[in-house]
Amino acid sequence: MIRRTIVSLVAVAGLVAAASAVIQRRGSGRLGDDHAVQWPFDAGELRSLMSRVITEQRERTDAIEDPAGRARAQSFLDYYERRRPAAAS
């Protein structure tokens, strides 16, 4: 009986914490911040950083022998390569 009560309280506390995190995340965006800077880098630094990440990810992808792992790494690489042009502007 006591064990069931404790487990129930912990579960309820977890749900409350998760709901609170979701509410805080949704409410953290301020109105009018459409052009807010996501990273504190200038455009050149950001392009350089993204190029380095892509180069390193290509090397990692080539080194993976497991087909599932390689596919996952390749999907990240594809995503990041699509994001690079958006960050450059």
N, C-alpha and C positions, 0 to 999 in steps of 0.2 A: 504494500500500500504506500509506504513512504517512498520507496524507489520509484513507483509510478508517478507520484506527485512531483518528485524532483525532476524526473525526465520530462514531464509535461511543462514544468516551469522553465526548464532550459530550452525546450522547443519553442515556447511562447516568446522567451527573451530573444532567441535567434530570429524569429519572424519579425519581431518589433525592430531589431537592429537592421535587418535586411530592408524592411519597409522604410525606415529612417534614412538609410543610405540612398535608396532610390529617390526618395523625395528630395533630399539634399542635392543629389546630382542633377535632377530635373530643374530644381529651383536655383541652381548656381549661375545659370546664364542670365546676364543682365540685358535689358532692352537697349538697343542701339549699339551693341558691340558687334555689328556685322563685319567690321573690318579689324577686329582685334588680332593682335599678333600671337600666334600659337607658340613660336619659339623665339628666344631672345637673340637670334642670329641675324646678321645681315644676309642679303640674298647670295652673295658670293660664298660666305661661310656655309650656308645651308646647302648650296649646290655641291660644294666640296665634300661635305659630310655625307650627303646622300650618294654621291659617286663612290666614296670609299665603302659605304655599306653595301652597295650593289656589287662592287668588285669582290669584297670579302664573301658575300653570299654566293656569288658564282663559284668561287673556289670551294666553299663548303658543299654546295650542291653537287659539284663534280666529284667530290671525295666520298659521297654517301653511296654505299653499295645496296642497301635495302631499298627495294622499289617504292614501298609506301613512304619511307622517310625522304627519299629523293623527290617524290611527287609533292610532298608537303613543303619541302624546302623550295622547290620550283614554283609552287603557288605563291609563296611569300615573295620570292624574287620577282615574279610577274606583277604582283600587286605593287611592290616598291618601285619597279620601273615605270608603272603607270602613274604613280604619285610624283615622280621626279619632275616632269614638265609643269605640273601644277605648282610645285614649290618654287620653281625657277622664276615664275612671273611675279 
